[in-house]
């Protein structure tokens, strides 16, 4: 488990189908799979959204999601998540 990710979105279960809908949307993961445009060799997806944290707070997060070809033709997805809550609050002020 990644403690930095857990701090942003809470503990992650073993499958993306079990995470909160707002996090799946941020990552571009729908109906058990990624967006159609996310495949090996495609440009990374840059997404922004408000994600509900288990403590009840919402956080403004930005995600960059990339699809990589992995072992035995299985796809691997890598994601960088950035907390933009403070910046979004300043923009509102």
KAFEN-V534464 format. One record per backbone hydrogen bond with DSSP energy under -0.5 kcal/mol. CO is the residue of the C=O (numbers start at 1). NH is the residue of the N-H. If there is no record, write none. Layout:
co: {CO	CO}
nh: {NH	NH}
//
This chain:
co: {1	2	3	4	5	6	15	16	20	20	21	22	23	24	24	25	28	28	30	33	35	37	39	45	45	47	49	49	51	53	57	59	59	60	60	61	62	63	63	64	65	66	67	68	70	71	74	76	78	80	82	82	84	85	86	87	88	89}
nh: {3	6	7	8	9	10	18	19	23	24	25	26	27	28	29	28	30	35	33	30	38	39	42	47	65	63	51	61	59	56	53	51	61	84	85	49	82	47	65	80	45	78	41	76	73	74	70	68	66	64	62	84	88	89	90	91	92	93}
//
